């Protein structure tokens, strides 16, 4: 991934919430933002990861070490 394709802390936070099974409505509520904001951010995340949907984004984020299967969010690049 190039620098333009890297994910922000907020992106990985949203991916972690998706990983835990939260809907866009639940994520928006937890983060205190509008549902539209989450939907737009999801599309940006998908584009940056080259993903077609939520499941594909999670797989690609795991492969690139943006998120882990652990319950505690991990910082990008940590093993």
DSSP file (Angstrom, degrees, kcal/mol; ACC not computed):
  #  RESIDUE AA STRUCTURE BP1 BP2  ACC     N-H-->O    O-->H-N    N-H-->O    O-->H-N    TCO  KAPPA ALPHA  PHI   PSI    X-CA   Y-CA   Z-CA
    1    1 A X              0   0    0      0, 0.0     2,-0.1     0, 0.0    48,-0.1   0.000 360.0 360.0 360.0 138.1    0.0    0.0    0.0
    2    2 A X    >   -     0   0    0      1,-0.1     3,-1.3     4,-0.0     4,-0.4  -0.358 360.0 -98.0 -83.7 171.0    1.2    3.5   -0.8
    3    3 A X  G >  S+     0   0    0      1,-0.3     3,-1.3     2,-0.2    -1,-0.1   0.868 124.5  57.1 -57.3 -38.1    1.1    6.4    1.6
    4    4 A X  G 3  S+     0   0    0      1,-0.3    -1,-0.3     3,-0.0    44,-0.0   0.743 106.5  51.3 -65.4 -22.2   -2.1    7.6    0.0
    5    5 A X  G <  S+     0   0    0     -3,-1.3    -1,-0.3     2,-0.1    -2,-0.2   0.428  83.8 115.1 -96.4   0.0   -3.7    4.3    0.7
    6    6 A X    <   -     0   0    0     -3,-1.3     2,-0.3    -4,-0.4    43,-0.0  -0.313  63.5-122.3 -70.8 156.8   -2.9    4.1    4.4
    7    7 A X        -     0   0    0      1,-0.1     2,-0.1    41,-0.0    69,-0.1  -0.734  17.0-129.4-101.5 148.3   -5.6    4.1    7.0
    8    8 A X     >  -     0   0    0     -2,-0.3     4,-2.2     1,-0.1     5,-0.2  -0.337  32.2-101.4 -84.5 171.9   -6.0    6.6    9.8
    9    9 A X  H  > S+     0   0    0      1,-0.2     4,-2.1     2,-0.2     5,-0.1   0.887 125.3  53.4 -59.5 -40.1   -6.6    5.8   13.4
   10   10 A X  H  > S+     0   0    0      2,-0.2     4,-2.4     1,-0.2    -1,-0.2   0.891 106.2  53.0 -64.2 -39.8  -10.3    6.5   13.0
   11   11 A X  H  > S+     0   0    0      1,-0.2     4,-2.5     2,-0.2    -2,-0.2   0.939 111.1  45.2 -60.5 -46.9  -10.4    4.1   10.0
   12   12 A X  H  X S+     0   0    0     -4,-2.2     4,-2.4     1,-0.2    -1,-0.2   0.848 110.1  55.7 -67.7 -32.2   -8.9    1.3   12.1
   13   13 A X  H  X S+     0   0    0     -4,-2.1     4,-1.9     2,-0.2    -1,-0.2   0.930 109.6  46.1 -62.1 -44.7  -11.3    2.2   14.9
   14   14 A X  H  X S+     0   0    0     -4,-2.4     4,-2.5     2,-0.2    -2,-0.2   0.909 111.3  51.9 -65.0 -42.4  -14.3    1.8   12.6
   15   15 A X  H  X S+     0   0    0     -4,-2.5     4,-2.9     1,-0.2    -1,-0.2   0.901 107.9  52.2 -61.3 -40.5  -12.8   -1.5   11.2
   16   16 A X  H  X S+     0   0    0     -4,-2.4     4,-1.3     2,-0.2    -1,-0.2   0.892 110.5  48.2 -62.1 -38.7  -12.5   -2.8   14.8
   17   17 A X  H  <>S+     0   0    0     -4,-1.9     5,-2.0     2,-0.2    -2,-0.2   0.880 111.7  48.9 -69.8 -37.7  -16.1   -1.9   15.4
   18   18 A X  H ><5S+     0   0    0     -4,-2.5     3,-2.3     1,-0.2    -2,-0.2   0.925 107.4  56.3 -62.6 -44.4  -17.2   -3.6   12.2
   19   19 A X  H 3<5S+     0   0    0     -4,-2.9    -1,-0.2     1,-0.3    -2,-0.2   0.825 102.1  56.3 -57.4 -33.2  -15.1   -6.7   13.2
   20   20 A X  T 3<5S-     0   0    0     -4,-1.3    -1,-0.3    -5,-0.2    -2,-0.2   0.423 125.2-102.7 -81.9   1.9  -17.1   -6.9   16.5
   21   21 A X  T < 5 +     0   0    0     -3,-2.3    -3,-0.2     1,-0.3    -2,-0.1   0.576  67.4 153.8  93.2  10.5  -20.3   -7.1   14.5
   22   22 A X      < -     0   0    0     -5,-2.0    -1,-0.3     1,-0.1     2,-0.1  -0.457  37.7-131.7 -74.4 144.2  -21.6   -3.5   14.9
   23   23 A X     >  -     0   0    0     -2,-0.1     4,-2.6     1,-0.1     5,-0.2  -0.369  30.3-101.9 -81.9 169.8  -23.9   -2.0   12.2
   24   24 A X  H  > S+     0   0    0      1,-0.2     4,-2.7     2,-0.2     5,-0.2   0.894 125.0  52.9 -59.6 -39.1  -23.3    1.5   10.8
   25   25 A X  H  > S+     0   0    0      2,-0.2     4,-2.1     1,-0.2    -1,-0.2   0.921 110.8  46.2 -62.8 -44.3  -26.0    2.8   13.1
   26   26 A X  H  > S+     0   0    0      2,-0.2     4,-2.4     1,-0.2    -2,-0.2   0.896 112.9  49.5 -66.2 -40.3  -24.3    1.3   16.1
   27   27 A X  H  X S+     0   0    0     -4,-2.6     4,-2.3     2,-0.2     5,-0.2   0.934 110.3  50.5 -63.9 -45.9  -20.9    2.6   15.1
   28   28 A X  H  X>S+     0   0    0     -4,-2.7     5,-2.1     1,-0.2     4,-1.2   0.911 111.8  48.4 -58.2 -43.4  -22.3    6.1   14.5
   29   29 A X  H  <5S+     0   0    0     -4,-2.1     3,-0.3     1,-0.2    -1,-0.2   0.922 111.9  48.3 -63.5 -45.0  -23.9    6.1   17.9
   30   30 A X  H  <5S+     0   0    0     -4,-2.4    -1,-0.2     1,-0.2    -2,-0.2   0.846 118.5  40.0 -65.2 -34.2  -20.7    4.8   19.7
   31   31 A X  H  <5S-     0   0    0     -4,-2.3    -1,-0.2    -5,-0.2    -2,-0.2   0.534 108.1-122.2 -94.5  -7.2  -18.5    7.4   17.9
   32   32 A X  T  <5S+     0   0    0     -4,-1.2     2,-0.3    -3,-0.3    -3,-0.2   0.861  71.2 115.7  71.1  36.1  -21.1   10.3   18.2
   33   33 A X  S   <S-     0   0    0     -5,-2.1    -1,-0.3    -6,-0.2    -2,-0.1  -0.803  71.2 -83.9-128.5 171.6  -21.3   11.0   14.5
   34   34 A X     >  -     0   0    0     -2,-0.3     4,-1.5     1,-0.1     3,-0.5  -0.419  33.0-121.7 -74.7 151.1  -24.0   10.7   11.8
   35   35 A X  H  > S+     0   0    0      1,-0.2     4,-2.6     2,-0.2     5,-0.2   0.878 114.3  59.1 -59.3 -38.5  -24.7    7.4   10.1
   36   36 A X  H  > S+     0   0    0      1,-0.2     4,-2.5     2,-0.2    -1,-0.2   0.852 100.7  55.5 -59.3 -35.2  -23.9    9.1    6.8
   37   37 A X  H  > S+     0   0    0     -3,-0.5     4,-2.5     2,-0.2    -1,-0.2   0.914 109.0  46.7 -63.7 -42.8  -20.5    9.9    8.0
   38   38 A X  H  X S+     0   0    0     -4,-1.5     4,-2.8     2,-0.2    -2,-0.2   0.920 111.9  50.5 -66.0 -43.5  -19.8    6.2    8.8
   39   39 A X  H  X S+     0   0    0     -4,-2.6     4,-1.9     2,-0.2    -2,-0.2   0.919 113.1  45.8 -61.4 -43.3  -21.2    5.2    5.4
   40   40 A X  H  X S+     0   0    0     -4,-2.5     4,-1.8     2,-0.2    -1,-0.2   0.912 113.4  49.4 -64.7 -42.3  -18.9    7.7    3.6
   41   41 A X  H  X S+     0   0    0     -4,-2.5     4,-2.8     1,-0.2    -2,-0.2   0.891 107.3  55.5 -65.4 -39.2  -15.9    6.6    5.7
   42   42 A X  H  X S+     0   0    0     -4,-2.8     4,-3.0     1,-0.2    -1,-0.2   0.926 106.5  50.5 -57.9 -44.6  -16.6    3.0    5.0
   43   43 A X  H  X S+     0   0    0     -4,-1.9     4,-2.3     1,-0.2    -1,-0.2   0.882 110.9  48.9 -62.5 -38.0  -16.5    3.7    1.2
   44   44 A X  H  X S+     0   0    0     -4,-1.8     4,-2.6     2,-0.2    -1,-0.2   0.920 111.8  49.1 -65.9 -44.1  -13.2    5.5    1.7
   45   45 A X  H  X S+     0   0    0     -4,-2.8     4,-2.2     2,-0.2    -2,-0.2   0.939 111.1  50.0 -59.6 -47.6  -11.8    2.6    3.7
   46   46 A X  H  X>S+     0   0    0     -4,-3.0     5,-3.0     1,-0.2     4,-1.1   0.923 112.0  48.1 -58.1 -45.1  -13.0    0.1    1.1
   47   47 A X  H  <5S+     0   0    0     -4,-2.3     3,-0.4     1,-0.2    -1,-0.2   0.920 111.6  48.9 -62.8 -44.5  -11.3    2.2   -1.7
   48   48 A X  H  <5S+     0   0    0     -4,-2.6    -1,-0.2     1,-0.2    -2,-0.2   0.832 117.6  41.3 -66.8 -31.1   -8.0    2.5    0.2
   49   49 A X  H  <5S-     0   0    0     -4,-2.2    -1,-0.2    -5,-0.2    -2,-0.2   0.567 108.9-121.7 -90.3  -9.0   -8.0   -1.3    0.9
   50   50 A X  T  <5 +     0   0    0     -4,-1.1     2,-0.3    -3,-0.4    -3,-0.2   0.869  61.6 152.8  68.9  36.2   -9.1   -2.2   -2.6
   51   51 A X      < -     0   0    0     -5,-3.0    -1,-0.2    -6,-0.2    -2,-0.1  -0.703  45.9-154.4-104.1 152.1  -12.1   -4.0   -0.9
   52   52 A X  S    S-     0   0    0     -2,-0.3     2,-0.3     1,-0.1    -1,-0.1   0.704  75.3  -8.7 -93.4 -24.6  -15.5   -4.7   -2.4
   53   53 A X  S  > S-     0   0    0     -7,-0.1     4,-2.5     1,-0.1     5,-0.2  -0.897  85.3 -74.6-159.5-176.6  -17.5   -4.9    0.9
   54   54 A X  H  > S+     0   0    0     -2,-0.3     4,-2.3     1,-0.2     5,-0.2   0.906 125.6  48.1 -59.8 -45.3  -17.2   -5.1    4.7
   55   55 A X  H  > S+     0   0    0      1,-0.2     4,-2.2     2,-0.2    -1,-0.2   0.929 113.0  47.6 -63.0 -45.4  -16.0   -8.7    4.8
   56   56 A X  H  > S+     0   0    0      1,-0.2     4,-2.5     2,-0.2    -1,-0.2   0.888 110.5  53.1 -63.4 -39.4  -13.4   -8.1    2.1
   57   57 A X  H  X S+     0   0    0     -4,-2.5     4,-2.7     2,-0.2    -1,-0.2   0.909 108.4  50.2 -62.6 -42.2  -12.2   -4.9    3.9
   58   58 A X  H  X S+     0   0    0     -4,-2.3     4,-2.3     2,-0.2    -2,-0.2   0.923 111.0  48.7 -62.8 -43.6  -11.7   -6.8    7.2
   59   59 A X  H  X S+     0   0    0     -4,-2.2     4,-2.4     1,-0.2    -2,-0.2   0.936 114.4  45.0 -61.6 -46.5   -9.7   -9.5    5.5
   60   60 A X  H  X S+     0   0    0     -4,-2.5     4,-1.9     1,-0.2    -1,-0.2   0.885 112.1  52.0 -66.9 -38.0   -7.5   -7.0    3.7
   61   61 A X  H  <>S+     0   0    0     -4,-2.7     5,-2.7    -5,-0.2     6,-1.0   0.880 110.8  48.6 -65.6 -37.6   -7.1   -5.0    7.0
   62   62 A X  H ><5S+     0   0    0     -4,-2.3     3,-1.4     3,-0.2    -2,-0.2   0.929 110.7  50.4 -65.2 -45.7   -6.0   -8.1    8.8
   63   63 A X  H 3<5S+     0   0    0     -4,-2.4    -2,-0.2     1,-0.3    -1,-0.2   0.840 113.4  45.4 -62.3 -34.0   -3.5   -9.1    6.1
   64   64 A X  T 3<5S-     0   0    0     -4,-1.9    -1,-0.3    -5,-0.2    13,-0.2   0.319 114.2-118.1 -94.0   8.0   -2.0   -5.6    6.2
   65   65 A X  T < 5S+     0   0    0     -3,-1.4    12,-1.3     2,-0.2    13,-0.3   0.771  76.4 128.0  63.1  30.2   -1.9   -5.6   10.0
   66   66 A X  S   <S+     0   0    0     -5,-2.7     2,-0.3    10,-0.2    -4,-0.2   0.804  81.3  13.7 -78.9 -31.6   -4.2   -2.6   10.4
   67   67 A X  S    S-     0   0    0     -6,-1.0     2,-0.3    -9,-0.1    -2,-0.2  -0.892  72.3-149.2-135.3 166.1   -6.4   -4.6   12.8
   68   68 A X        -     0   0    0     -2,-0.3     6,-0.1     2,-0.2    -6,-0.1  -0.817  30.0-113.4-129.1 171.9   -6.0   -7.9   14.7
   69   69 A X  S    S+     0   0    0     -2,-0.3     4,-0.1    -7,-0.1    -7,-0.0   0.556  85.6 105.7 -82.1  -7.8   -8.3  -10.7   15.8
   70   70 A X  S    S-     0   0    0      2,-0.2    -2,-0.2     1,-0.1     4,-0.1  -0.242  80.2-123.3 -65.5 160.1   -7.5   -9.7   19.4
   71   71 A X  S    S+     0   0    0      2,-0.1     2,-0.5   -51,-0.0    -1,-0.1   0.796  94.7  76.0 -75.7 -29.0  -10.2   -7.8   21.4
   72   72 A X  S    S-     0   0    0      1,-0.1    -2,-0.2     0, 0.0    -4,-0.1  -0.715  92.3-117.1 -84.6 127.6   -7.8   -5.0   22.1
   73   73 A X        -     0   0    0     -2,-0.5     2,-0.4    -6,-0.1    -6,-0.1  -0.361  31.8-149.2 -60.0 141.6   -7.3   -2.6   19.2
   74   74 A X        -     0   0    0     -8,-0.2     2,-0.1    -4,-0.1     3,-0.1  -0.869  16.7-107.6-115.4 150.3   -3.7   -2.7   18.0
   75   75 A X    >   -     0   0    0     -2,-0.4     3,-2.1     1,-0.1    -8,-0.0  -0.473  49.1 -88.8 -74.0 145.0   -1.7    0.1   16.5
   76   76 A X  T 3  S+     0   0    0      1,-0.3   -10,-0.2    -2,-0.1    -1,-0.1  -0.244 112.8  21.6 -54.7 133.6   -0.9   -0.2   12.8
   77   77 A X  T 3  S+     0   0    0    -12,-1.3    -1,-0.3     1,-0.3     2,-0.2   0.263  88.0 128.4  92.2 -11.7    2.3   -2.1   12.2
   78   78 A X    <         0   0    0     -3,-2.1    -1,-0.3   -13,-0.3    -4,-0.1  -0.562 360.0 360.0 -75.7 142.2    2.4   -3.8   15.5
   79   79 A X              0   0    0     -2,-0.2    -1,-0.1    -3,-0.1    -3,-0.1   0.499 360.0 360.0 -68.6 360.0    3.0   -7.6   15.3
